[in-house]
């Protein structure tokens, strides 16, 4: 399992993300591609995100939800 650091994910231009209040949310499909893992068990919310100049409603998860989902799925 690839280790994750939130600060590095925030800087990674290949992962679409947005900040809501003080928490970062990452596009779940981008994270699955980045990690090369199935993240179907990770809790998510639908959020509007600006992608390539257009607003899309996409599945997003917080860093903590991704970590928790990966651990639960791994067991």
MIDOSE-1310 file (N, C-alpha, C; in nm, 2 decimals, decimal comma, always signed):
residues 75
xxxx	+0,08/-0,12/+0,00/+0,00/+0,00/+0,00/+0,09/+0,12/+0,00; +0,07/+0,21/-0,09/+0,15/+0,33/-0,11/+0,12/+0,43/+0,01; +0,23/+0,48/+0,08/+0,21/+0,57/+0,19/+0,16/+0,71/+0,13; +0,08/+0,78/+0,21/+0,02/+0,91/+0,17/+0,06/+1,02/+0,27
xxxx	+0,09/+1,13/+0,21/+0,11/+1,25/+0,29/+0,03/+1,36/+0,22; -0,06/+1,42/+0,31/-0,16/+1,52/+0,26/-0,09/+1,64/+0,19; +0,01/+1,69/+0,25/+0,08/+1,80/+0,19/+0,13/+1,78/+0,05; +0,18/+1,66/+0,02/+0,22/+1,62/-0,11/+0,11/+1,61/-0,21
xxxx	+0,00/+1,55/-0,16/-0,12/+1,54/-0,25/-0,18/+1,68/-0,28; -0,17/+1,77/-0,19/-0,22/+1,91/-0,22/-0,14/+1,97/-0,33; -0,01/+1,94/-0,33/+0,08/+2,00/-0,43/+0,07/+1,93/-0,57; +0,02/+1,81/-0,57/+0,02/+1,73/-0,69/-0,08/+1,78/-0,79
xxxx	-0,03/+1,82/-0,91/-0,12/+1,88/-1,01/-0,21/+1,78/-1,08; -0,17/+1,65/-1,07/-0,25/+1,55/-1,14/-0,38/+1,51/-1,06; -0,39/+1,56/-0,94/-0,51/+1,52/-0,86/-0,59/+1,65/-0,84; -0,72/+1,64/-0,89/-0,81/+1,75/-0,87/-0,85/+1,75/-0,72
xxxx	-0,86/+1,87/-0,67/-0,89/+1,88/-0,52/-0,95/+2,02/-0,50; -1,02/+2,03/-0,39/-1,07/+2,16/-0,35/-1,07/+2,17/-0,19; -1,07/+2,30/-0,15/-1,07/+2,32/+0,00/-1,21/+2,37/+0,03; -1,27/+2,30/+0,13/-1,40/+2,34/+0,18/-1,39/+2,37/+0,33
xxxx	-1,42/+2,49/+0,37/-1,38/+2,53/+0,51/-1,23/+2,52/+0,53; -1,19/+2,43/+0,62/-1,05/+2,41/+0,64/-1,00/+2,28/+0,59; -1,09/+2,20/+0,53/-1,05/+2,06/+0,49/-1,04/+2,05/+0,34; -0,94/+1,97/+0,30/-0,92/+1,94/+0,16/-1,00/+1,82/+0,12
xxxx	-1,06/+1,82/+0,00/-1,13/+1,71/-0,06/-1,07/+1,68/-0,19; -1,05/+1,55/-0,21/-0,98/+1,50/-0,33/-1,07/+1,42/-0,42; -1,06/+1,44/-0,55/-1,15/+1,37/-0,65/-1,11/+1,22/-0,63; -1,21/+1,14/-0,60/-1,19/+1,00/-0,57/-1,13/+0,92/-0,69
xxxx	-1,18/+0,95/-0,81/-1,12/+0,88/-0,93/-0,97/+0,91/-0,95; -0,94/+1,04/-0,92/-0,80/+1,08/-0,94/-0,71/+1,00/-0,83; -0,76/+0,99/-0,71/-0,69/+0,93/-0,61/-0,67/+0,78/-0,64; -0,78/+0,71/-0,69/-0,77/+0,57/-0,72/-0,67/+0,55/-0,83
xxxx	-0,66/+0,64/-0,93/-0,56/+0,63/-1,04/-0,42/+0,65/-0,98; -0,41/+0,75/-0,90/-0,28/+0,78/-0,84/-0,22/+0,67/-0,75; -0,31/+0,61/-0,67/-0,27/+0,50/-0,59/-0,27/+0,36/-0,65; -0,34/+0,35/-0,77/-0,35/+0,23/-0,84/-0,42/+0,13/-0,74
xxxx	-0,53/+0,17/-0,68/-0,60/+0,09/-0,58/-0,75/+0,11/-0,61; -0,83/+0,01/-0,56/-0,97/+0,02/-0,56/-1,02/+0,10/-0,44; -1,08/+0,21/-0,46/-1,12/+0,29/-0,34/-1,27/+0,30/-0,33; -1,34/+0,19/-0,38/-1,48/+0,19/-0,38/-1,54/+0,18/-0,24
xxxx	-1,46/+0,14/-0,14/-1,51/+0,14/+0,00/-1,50/+0,27/+0,08; -1,43/+0,37/+0,01/-1,41/+0,49/+0,08/-1,54/+0,58/+0,08; -1,57/+0,64/+0,19/-1,68/+0,73/+0,20/-1,66/+0,85/+0,12; -1,76/+0,90/+0,05/-1,75/+1,02/-0,03/-1,87/+1,11/-0,03
xxxx	-1,85/+1,23/-0,08/-1,96/+1,32/-0,10/-1,95/+1,37/-0,24; -2,06/+1,42/-0,29/-2,06/+1,49/-0,42/-2,04/+1,63/-0,41; -1,93/+1,69/-0,47/-1,90/+1,83/-0,46/-1,88/+1,89/-0,60; -1,92/+2,02/-0,62/-1,89/+2,08/-0,75/-1,74/+2,11/-0,75
xxxx	-1,67/+2,08/-0,86/-1,53/+2,10/-0,87/-1,50/+2,15/-1,01; -1,41/+2,25/-1,02/-1,37/+2,31/-1,15/-1,26/+2,22/-1,21; -1,29/+2,16/-1,32/-1,20/+2,07/-1,39/-1,19/+2,11/-1,53; -1,07/+2,14/-1,58/-1,05/+2,19/-1,71/-1,14/+2,30/-1,75
xxxx	-1,16/+2,39/-1,66/-1,24/+2,51/-1,69/-1,39/+2,49/-1,68; -1,44/+2,37/-1,65/-1,58/+2,35/-1,64/-1,61/+2,29/-1,50; -1,73/+2,33/-1,45/-1,77/+2,28/-1,32/-1,84/+2,15/-1,33; -1,79/+2,05/-1,26/-1,85/+1,92/-1,26/-1,88/+1,87/-1,12
xxxx	-1,99/+1,79/-1,10/-2,02/+1,74/-0,97/-1,95/+1,60/-0,97; -1,86/+1,58/-0,88/-1,78/+1,46/-0,87/-1,77/+1,40/-0,73; -1,74/+1,28/-0,72/-1,72/+1,21/-0,59/-1,59/+1,26/-0,53; -1,60/+1,31/-0,41/-1,48/+1,36/-0,34/-1,47/+1,30/-0,20
xxxx	-1,35/+1,29/-0,15/-1,33/+1,23/-0,01/-1,22/+1,32/+0,05; -1,23/+1,33/+0,18/-1,13/+1,40/+0,26/-1,01/+1,30/+0,28; -0,90/+1,36/+0,31/-0,78/+1,28/+0,33/-0,80/+1,17/+0,44; -0,87/+1,21/+0,55/-0,90/+1,11/+0,66/-0,99/+1,00/+0,61
xxxx	-1,09/+1,03/+0,53/-1,18/+0,93/+0,48/-1,11/+0,83/+0,39; -1,01/+0,88/+0,31/-0,93/+0,79/+0,22/-0,85/+0,70/+0,30; -0,78/+0,75/+0,40/-0,69/+0,67/+0,49/-0,78/+0,56/+0,56; -0,89/+0,61/+0,62/-0,98/+0,51/+0,69/-1,03/+0,40/+0,59
xxxx	-1,07/+0,44/+0,48/-1,13/+0,34/+0,38/-1,02/+0,25/+0,33; -0,90/+0,29/+0,31/-0,79/+0,20/+0,27/-0,76/+0,10/+0,38; -0,76/+0,14/+0,51/-0,73/+0,05/+0,62/-0,84/-0,05/+0,64; -0,97/-0,01/+0,63/-1,08/-0,10/+0,64/-1,08/-0,20/+0,53
xxx	-1,05/-0,15/+0,41/-1,05/-0,24/+0,29/-0,94/-0,34/+0,30; -0,83/-0,30/+0,35/-0,71/-0,38/+0,36/-0,72/-0,50/+0,46; -0,80/-0,48/+0,56/-0,82/-0,58/+0,67/-0,90/-0,70/+0,62
